[in-house]
């Protein structure tokens, strides 16, 4: 039986059992992304929802949708595939003014619906193939809209997530009733991040929510993402010249300076567009090289403690191995300007969703190591990240 049919049948039986028991969860004070009240953050992750159209994916008993409508002024479309789950919600909340109750498949629904300003799912996205759900949800959201959802990470038997994007057998439990077999996508966090990135989202945070009882092995993932703008044509990169660099200048640094108006880039006299940076001098620390090159090329001043090193990128030009160290400058003073006798000038701030073509290869390497979602083409380079716990743009 196809996964969609297996899961639809299980949730229909589940909903009927809850109808038979007459059970409805109490109205929450905030969204609980896990089965345990008070564990982790709540509705605030969705931002200000007043007057906004919000998509509830797999709305179940409907209590979260009603909470967002009443407490946050949202206009919620609560869509539920299971007819019995839909019946539970509409019997109790069918007259709710700011909630539209839809019984059906969310993928089919969003094909014709107007775009939403936020979307969320409590557990339900684990029952749908992400290769089908994520592109559909991206098209269902406006640019910049949040998508917040939770999924299973570790089950009741202590079995952790899978390293491949494929469903596995799990059980849906109803107290004092036989377990219901379901097929779920229980994936390691980096797979969810890769999937979201490939389908047009930027992942902002990923957290693990553990049961308050230390004897309970169950863990849920909480994932916060945001819909990116439509991607334009791929951005090109090219070598500055066909000649290899001078051998003693084979190690250099490149600095990512991201301000309110975008990313700082300059134009080399040979035509490539580049990050601030240059050659590391003998006896110079990498952070010091970043600060010095930033000042010499742009006039901006920073301190070594304002520099976060990302890692090393290794490629080659001819027979010369080139080692480039990427860095993020988190604080600086001054305004960028062309400096006398420097080979790079004409400094401009570029939005990340509108970067120029003809990026210098080393700058292209650094930018895609920093942000894998940037659509930049370049020759291969081997990246060795430094261990900071999180990347310099704040993602885990």
C-alpha positions in Angstrom: 0.0 0.0 0.0 1.4 3.5 -0.9 2.7 5.5 2.1 -0.1 8.1 1.5 -2.8 5.5 1.9 -1.1 3.8 4.9 -1.0 7.1 6.8 -4.4 8.3 5.7 -5.9 5.1 7.0 -4.1 5.3 10.3 -5.1 8.9 11.0 -8.7 8.2 10.0 -8.8 5.3 12.6 -7.1 7.5 15.1 -9.6 10.3 14.7 -12.5 8.0 15.0 -11.1 6.6 18.2 -10.8 10.1 19.6 -14.4 10.8 18.5 -15.6 7.7 20.2 -13.8 8.7 23.4 -15.1 12.2 23.2 -11.6 13.6 23.7 -10.5 17.1 22.7 -7.2 18.6 23.9 -7.6 21.8 26.0 -7.2 25.2 24.4 -3.5 25.9 24.6 -1.9 29.2 25.8 0.8 28.7 23.1 1.7 26.2 20.5 3.4 23.1 21.9 5.8 21.8 19.2 6.3 18.5 21.2 3.9 16.2 23.1 5.1 17.9 26.4 3.6 21.2 27.5 6.2 23.8 28.5 9.1 22.1 26.6 10.7 24.5 24.2 9.5 27.8 22.6 5.9 28.4 21.5 3.8 30.5 19.1 6.2 33.4 19.1 8.4 31.6 16.6 5.9 32.5 13.9 6.3 36.2 14.5 3.6 38.8 14.5 0.5 37.2 12.9 -2.1 39.9 13.4 -4.2 40.0 10.2 -2.0 37.5 8.4 -3.0 34.4 6.4 -1.5 31.4 8.1 -1.5 27.8 6.9 -1.9 25.0 9.5 -0.6 21.8 7.9 -2.3 18.8 9.4 -4.4 20.7 11.8 -5.7 17.6 13.7 -8.1 18.6 16.5 -7.8 22.3 15.5 -6.8 23.7 18.8 -3.6 25.3 17.6 -5.5 27.0 14.7 -8.1 28.4 17.1 -5.4 29.6 19.5 -3.6 31.6 16.8 -6.9 33.1 15.6 -8.0 34.1 19.1 -4.8 35.1 20.8 -2.8 36.4 17.8 -5.4 37.7 15.4 -4.4 35.4 12.6 -6.6 34.2 9.7 -5.9 30.5 9.7 -6.6 27.9 7.1 -6.6 24.6 8.9 -6.2 21.7 6.5 -6.5 18.1 7.6 -6.5 15.0 5.4 -8.2 12.7 7.9 -12.0 13.1 7.7 -12.4 12.0 11.3 -9.8 14.5 12.6 -11.5 17.2 10.5 -14.8 16.2 12.1 -13.3 16.5 15.6 -12.2 20.1 14.9 -15.4 21.3 13.2 -17.7 19.8 15.8 -16.0 21.9 18.5 -14.8 24.9 16.6 -16.7 25.0 13.3 -18.1 28.4 13.9 -14.7 30.0 14.7 -14.7 33.3 12.7 -11.1 33.5 11.7 -10.5 29.8 10.9 -11.3 28.2 7.6 -11.6 24.4 8.0 -10.5 22.4 4.9 -10.6 18.6 4.7 -8.2 17.4 2.0 -4.7 17.1 0.8 -2.5 20.1 1.6 -0.5 19.6 -1.6 -3.6 19.8 -3.7 -5.0 22.7 -1.7 -2.0 25.0 -2.1 -1.9 24.6 -5.8 -4.9 26.9 -6.2 -4.8 28.9 -2.9 -3.5 32.4 -2.6 0.0 32.5 -1.0 0.2 32.4 2.8 2.2 34.7 5.1 3.2 31.9 7.5 3.0 28.1 7.7 3.5 25.6 10.5 3.1 21.9 11.2 3.1 20.1 14.6 4.4 16.6 13.7 2.5 16.2 10.5 5.3 16.8 7.9 6.9 13.6 8.9 4.1 11.7 7.2 4.7 13.3 3.7 7.6 12.8 1.3 9.7 15.9 1.7 10.5 15.9 -2.0 6.8 16.5 -2.6 5.8 18.6 0.4 8.7 21.1 0.6 8.5 22.5 -3.0 4.8 22.7 -2.7 5.0 24.6 0.6 7.6 26.9 -0.8 5.3 27.9 -3.6 2.5 28.3 -1.0 4.3 31.0 1.0 5.2 34.5 0.2 8.9 35.5 0.1 10.2 35.8 3.6 7.4 33.9 5.2 8.3 31.6 8.1 7.8 27.8 8.0 8.1 26.3 11.5 7.5 22.6 12.1 8.4 19.8 14.4 9.1 16.2 13.5 10.1 13.0 15.3 13.9 12.5 15.9 14.1 9.6 18.4 11.2 7.2 19.0 9.9 5.5 22.1 12.3 2.6 21.5 15.3 4.9 21.4 15.8 4.5 17.7 17.3 7.7 16.3 16.8 9.3 12.9 17.7 7.9 9.5 20.6 9.2 7.3 18.7 8.6 4.0 15.5 10.3 2.8 13.2 7.3 2.9 10.2 6.4 5.1 10.3 3.8 7.8 7.8 2.0 9.9 6.6 3.7 13.1 3.6 3.3 15.3 0.8 5.7 16.1 -0.3 5.3 19.7 -3.7 5.9 21.3 -4.0 5.1 25.0 -5.6 1.7 25.7 -6.0 1.0 22.0 -3.9 -1.1 19.6 -1.1 0.8 17.9 -1.6 1.9 14.3 1.2 1.3 11.8 2.4 4.4 9.9 5.2 5.3 7.5 7.3 8.3 8.6 10.3 10.3 7.4 12.5 10.4 10.5 15.6 12.2 9.3 18.8 13.5 10.8 18.9 17.3 11.1 21.4 17.9 8.4 19.1 16.0 5.9 16.2 18.3 6.8 18.5 21.3 6.3 19.8 20.1 3.0 16.2 19.4 1.8 14.9 22.8 2.9 17.9 24.6 1.3 17.6 22.8 -2.0 13.9 23.6 -2.2 14.2 27.4 -1.6 14.2 27.9 2.2 16.8 29.3 4.5 17.1 27.3 7.8 17.3 29.7 10.7 17.4 27.3 13.6 17.1 23.6 14.5 16.6 22.4 18.1 16.0 19.1 19.8 13.2 18.9 22.3 13.6 16.1 24.8 11.0 14.6 27.1 11.0 16.0 30.6 11.1 12.5 32.0 14.8 11.3 31.7 13.5 7.7 31.4 11.6 8.7 28.2 13.9 8.5 25.2 11.6 10.3 22.8 13.1 13.4 21.1 11.5 15.8 18.6 13.2 18.2 16.2 12.0 21.8 16.0 12.9 23.4 12.7 12.6 27.1 11.8 13.0 28.1 8.1 12.1 31.0 5.9 11.0 31.1 2.3 13.7 32.7 0.1 13.1 34.9 -3.0 12.9 33.2 -6.4 16.3 32.3 -7.6 17.4 34.2 -10.7 20.0 32.9 -13.2 23.1 31.3 -11.8 25.9 33.7 -10.9 29.1 33.1 -12.8 32.7 33.2 -11.6 35.9 33.3 -13.6 39.7 33.4 -12.9 41.3 36.8 -12.6 43.9 35.7 -15.2 45.2 32.3 -16.5 48.6 32.7 -14.8 49.2 31.0 -11.4 49.8 33.2 -8.4 53.3 33.9 -7.2 54.3 30.9 -5.1 55.1 32.9 -1.9 51.6 34.5 -2.1 49.7 31.2 -2.1 47.9 31.8 1.2 45.4 34.5 1.5 42.3 35.7 3.5 38.9 36.9 2.3 36.5 38.9 4.6 32.7 38.7 4.5 31.3 42.1 5.7 27.5 41.9 5.8 25.8 45.2 6.6 22.3 46.5 6.7 22.4 47.1 2.9 24.0 43.8 1.9 27.4 42.3 1.3 30.5 44.4 0.7 32.2 43.7 -2.7 34.7 45.6 -4.8 36.0 45.5 -8.4 39.5 44.4 -9.1 41.4 46.3 -11.9 41.3 43.0 -13.9 37.5 42.9 -13.8 36.6 40.4 -11.1 34.2 41.2 -8.3 35.8 40.4 -4.9 35.5 40.3 -1.1 38.0 42.4 0.8 41.2 40.4 1.4 44.6 39.5 0.3 47.9 37.8 1.1 48.9 36.8 4.6 52.2 38.3 5.5 55.0 36.5 7.3 54.4 36.1 11.0 50.9 37.5 10.8 47.9 35.9 12.5 45.0 35.2 10.2 42.7 37.5 12.1 45.3 40.2 11.9 45.6 39.7 8.2 41.9 40.2 7.8 41.9 43.4 9.8 44.9 44.8 7.9 43.6 43.9 4.4 40.2 45.3 5.3 41.7 48.7 6.3 44.2 48.8 3.4 41.5 48.1 0.7 38.3 49.7 2.1 39.3 52.1 4.9 37.1 50.1 7.4 38.6 49.5 10.8 38.0 46.4 12.8 39.7 44.4 15.6 41.0 40.9 15.5 38.3 39.9 18.1 35.7 41.1 15.6 36.8 38.4 13.1 35.4 34.9 13.0 37.3 32.4 10.9 35.2 30.0 8.9 37.8 27.5 7.7 40.3 26.8 4.9 39.6 26.4 1.2 42.2 24.5 -0.9 42.3 24.6 -4.7 45.1 25.0 -7.2 46.2 27.2 -10.1 48.6 25.4 -12.3 51.1 23.6 -10.1 50.6 26.0 -7.2 48.3 25.0 -4.3 46.2 27.9 -3.2 45.0 28.1 0.4 42.3 30.7 1.2 40.9 31.3 4.7 37.4 32.7 4.8 36.3 35.0 7.6 33.3 37.0 8.8 33.8 40.5 10.2 31.1 41.0 12.8 31.8 44.7 13.7 33.6 47.6 12.1 33.8 51.3 11.9 33.8 53.7 8.9 32.4 53.7 5.4 34.0 51.7 2.6 35.9 53.7 -0.1 38.4 53.2 -2.8 41.9 53.5 -1.4 45.0 54.9 -3.1 47.3 52.4 -4.9 45.0 49.4 -4.2 44.0 47.0 -6.9 40.4 46.6 -5.7 38.0 49.5 -5.3 34.6 50.8 -6.3 33.2 49.2 -3.1 29.4 48.6 -3.0 26.9 46.8 -0.8 25.1 44.0 -2.7 21.9 42.3 -1.5 22.5 38.5 -1.0 19.6 37.8 -3.4 21.1 40.0 -6.1 24.8 39.3 -6.2 26.8 40.2 -9.3 28.4 37.7 -11.7 32.1 37.6 -12.4 33.0 36.8 -8.8 36.6 36.1 -8.2 36.9 32.3 -7.6 38.4 32.6 -4.1 35.5 34.9 -3.1 33.0 32.6 -4.6 34.5 29.7 -2.6 34.3 31.6 0.6 30.7 32.7 0.0 29.4 29.2 -0.7 31.2 27.8 2.3 29.5 30.4 4.4 26.1 30.1 2.9 25.4 26.9 0.9 22.1 28.3 -0.4 23.8 31.0 -2.5 23.5 30.2 -6.2 27.1 30.7 -7.1 29.0 28.5 -9.6 32.7 28.0 -9.2 35.5 25.4 -9.7 35.8 22.9 -6.9 37.7 23.6 -3.7 38.1 21.5 -0.6 36.7 23.2 2.5 37.9 22.4 6.0 35.6 24.3 8.5 36.9 25.4 11.8 35.1 24.1 14.9 33.0 27.0 16.3 29.8 25.1 17.2 27.8 27.3 14.9 28.5 29.0 11.6 29.2 32.7 11.6 25.7 33.6 10.3 24.3 32.1 13.5 23.0 28.7 12.2 23.6 25.6 14.2 
